[in-house]
Amino acid sequence: MNPAAYDAASAGRQAWKRLRLPQRSRKLLPHNAAFLAVTELLRQGWSPQQIQGRLGEYYPDDPAYHVSHETIYAAIYAMPRDELRKELTRCLRQGQDGRSALNEEARKCLFSFVMVPFCDFQRAAHDTYR
């Protein structure tokens, strides 16, 4: 048997070993100080990116408050349950501020262009680069 070949039994044993390894602790657990600060800033209308920057400025010497915006999103969607999760997702800036559908007139304006015969285009290009 080729030693470089895939062995499903060996891979399964390795996966079970890795599963039992202790996982890294989360920075934003419900009811710790950093999580409470994040939820308060979300309730005030701050975005996770703004919170990330501001917590680093407010607490420069405390690594518990140095969280990325991905960590904040994960804490919002993965950790809280029921009412708190609904409230925090409502606090995020989502909804009508983004792109909206174009009305028919705007769509015509965007995609209307003049068809020019290729011979005229060649002539104009030739005159331009003479």
Residue, then its C-alpha position, 0 to 999 in steps of 0.5 A: m500500500n502506498p504510504a501517501a494514500y488516504d486512510a479513512a480510519s486514520a483520518g477519523r481517529q485524528a478528527w476525534k482527537r482534534l475534537r477533544l482538544p480544548q477550544r479557544s475561549r470566546k471573548l464575547l460571552p453573554h454577561n461579561a463586561a465586553f459583551l455588555a459594552v458591545t450590546e450597549l453601543l449596538r443599542q445606541g446605533w453603532s456599527p460593529q466596525q465602529i465598536q471595534g475601533r472605539l473599544g480599542e481606543y477606550y480600553p487600550d491596555d485591556p485585551a478583553y475589549h480588543v475584539s474584531h467586528e467578525t467577533i461581534y457579528a458572531a456574538i450577535y448571531a451565535m450566542p444570544r437566544d430569542e429576544l436578545r438576539k432579535e433585539l441586537t439584529r434589529c440594532l444592526r444597520q440593515g434594511q432600507d439604507g442599501r441599494s434600491a430597485l431602479n424604476e423603469e425610466a432610470r433603467k432605460c437611462l442606464f442601459s440605453f446606448v447608441m448603436v454605431p455602425f462598425c465602419d463609422f467607429q473605425r473611421a472615428a478611431h482612425d481620425t483620433y489616433r492620426 
